[in-house]
Amino acid sequence: MATNETGVMPGSGSGAASKTTAVQESEDLKIHTSDFPSMVLVSTPLVGNNYLMWSRSVKVALTAKMKLSFIDGTYLKPIGNVEECKQWIRIDSMVFSWIMNSISKDIAKAFFHAKSARSLW
């Protein structure tokens, strides 16, 4: 059966959509043993003239790690649940670090003051 533009099957009701969202957000907040801040996310850093190739590589890597939602705006910082917010900040900082580590040092200086992975992206 086809899904609508929000990715929800027609007639599935809000319960199914919210359950899917909760499961996705739970996966987004997991850190795996192979994840650490100084990790090299992509093999070729952004040097200026390779943005298209670099950005595609970063998106593929973040998709594989289930962290793309931190840069595309689909998983925003939660409000209300303090523990979930702390975990979101922790993961966002990890994604931020991965992206900064994949940018040449000369270019990275310009993005030093970004406050989140999404604003860095």
N, C-alpha and C positions, 0 to 999 in steps of 0.2 A: 504494500500500500504506500502511496506517495505521502510525503510530508509537506507541510506548508512552509512559508519562508522563515518561520521561527524554528524549524526543525522538529515540530510536533506533528504527529499524525492527526489528521482531522478526526474529530469525534473522540479523541482520547481523553479529553477533560483536563482540567488544571492539575489534578492530582498526579497524573502521569508526568506532566511537564515539570512540576515541582520536584518529584522524585528523581527524575533524570537530572535536573539541575543540581540537586543535593548530592547525588552520586558523583557527578562531574566535579563539583567543587571539592568534594572529599578527595578525589584523585589528584586534583590540582595542588592540594596542600600536602601531599606526601613528598618526603625527601628520601631518595634511595641511597644505598650505601656508596654508590658510584658518584654521587653528587657532592661537590665541594666548591667553595668560592673561587679557587684559583684554577679550576678546570678549564681546559681549552675546548670551547664549544665547536669551533670550526677550524679547519686546517689553514685556511688563508685569511689573514686579517684584512679589515677594511683599510685601504691605503688611499682612497679618494676616487680613483678612476675605475674601481671594481665594485661599485655599490650594488648593482643589480645582482651579480653573482653572489656577493657576500650576503645580501639581505635574504635571498632565497635560501642559501645554506643555513643561515641562522634560523629562519622560519621552519625549515625541515627538522633541524636539530631540536628546536623547542617543541615542535609537534611530537617528535619521538619521545621526549621527556615529559609530555603532557603539561607543558608550561607556556604554550603559545598564548593562552588566555590572559597572561600577565602583560603582554605587549599589545594585543589587539583590542583591549578594552572590554572583553566579554566577562572577565572576572575582576570586578572592582573591589577596592578595599571594603571589607564588611563593616557595618556599623552596628553597635549594640552588644555583640558577643565578644567580650574582651579576649578570651583565649583564641577564638578564631581570628580575630584581628591581629594578635601577636604572631600567630602562625603565618598569616598572609604577609605580614611585614617581613618575616624571616625568609619566606620563599621569594618574595619580590626582591629582597636584597641579594639573594643568590642569583636570580635571573639578571639583575642589574650588573652584578660582578661578572657573570659569564659574557654579557654583551661588551662591557668595558674591556675585558681581556681579549676580545676578538677585534678590537680597533687598534690601529697603530698608535703608538705613544704620542706622536705629534698631533693627531686628530683627536685623540681621547681627551686632551687638555681642554678642548672647547666644550666638552660635555660634563665636566667635573661637577657642576652644580645641579645637575638634574636630580630630582627628588624621588623618582620611581623608575622602574623598568619601562613603563609605558611612556613617561615623559622623555626618557632617554631615547626610546625608539622613534 
